Amino acid sequence: MATATLTRPPAPAGTRARSRRRLWQGRALPYGWPIYAIFIPWPLYWATGTEALVWPLLSIPMLMHVARRRRIRAPKGFGIYLAFLAWMVISAVSLHDFSRIMAFAYRGHLYFTAAVLLIYVFNLDPKRLPTRRIVFTLMIFWAVIVAFGFAAMLFSSVSFRSPMELLLPQRLVNIPFVYALVHPSFAGDSRLLGYTVARTRAPFNYTNEWGSNVALLTPFAVYGLYFLRSRWLKALTMFGLVASLVPIILSINRGLWISLSLGVVFVAGRIIARGNIKVFAGALAAIAVLTIITVFTPLGQVITDRIAHPNTAGRAALYSSATDKALASPLLGYGAPQPDASRPGAPSAGTHGQLWTLLVSQGVPGLVLYVAFFAFAFLAAWRVSLWGLWPQAVLLIGLVQMPVYNGLPVQIHLMMIAIGLCWRDLQGRRGAGRAAAAPPASATAAPRPPVAGPRALGAS
């Protein structure tokens, strides 16, 4: 039997060129696609050891988007962050060791990509990429991280060599910092409480990194309830929020517990201050349910055991060492965390907390500029709407975490998105206020002339 084959005529050369140009400019992809591309495939980046490449590569299309705009918006106080970036670059003069130069380059490029992401979010069209889509993307990211928390309980001993680890020279892989980036593992077993507890790492490199991100993402998950219209999805999200208590508590991350609790208390306090008793009563009931679940289950015993085993001696020595380093070079710092000769084998001074990293790496001025920017952004968002309090709480949580958790690589980018969402919320409130204050259209519009219809034209 003969068959006929239909072939599409070749597109004109001009059409093919335009298609390639549209693809290069990102127009053939969904509007705002870099935000989706950062967070949705994150487990793939983690498994392949390529997460360090995500930020610089996806900053390119974000910069191209901003560069095409005639008028570029930036948040108030952004100059403070630019001053921090300049000081961070200047601090590089203190670098002399190859591994420290690598650490500086890694952290430094993340500070720059965070600025790019902030300006990108500020200059996105809210009509083409509504706030709800950004929040839903972060909700998916939160759900994936919580799911990995449960997976870590089953596969706590699983680790593997990523493709990136196989490709890199062994000299680089032998650097502990690089090894952590390219060698994925689900969890790290800890006997801190006297019995084995699997502390989740996946899909990140460190247990504290998982805890820090969960604390920052949980307010976004609650914020998403405002945008959900499906009762089933709302119920599923609320179930996920309750279920997330299990990996959160079993992580024995006190920084996670404290920072997230302070964020919730902040939102509750702001709700009371605004006189919205009904919403506060609902929030109080939810907190009561979560407390009962925690106290009257084995999870309560884990909390009790963690309080009984504070294990603060190691951190106190680390922070003391960081303070000594900072006093020795308070102006420019050292460019990167430094080893402590008096404690061989111990973590470098200037790790285990963004505050200490900045203090040792960029000196007192760098720390002050960094904190001042995020504190300014937090206060500038003071008049957000009721639901806008949740992204504002993200900024508070990030600031509270600084003494105990590092802010890189993901956390600082989440805080930048929170700044952008607070700004959108404020713009929406101002727009609504102007619309309410405007006189009715009927009072200001000139009377319309009669419309010439069939009767006016004398038609029968």
Disulfide bonds with the S-S distance in Angstrom:
none
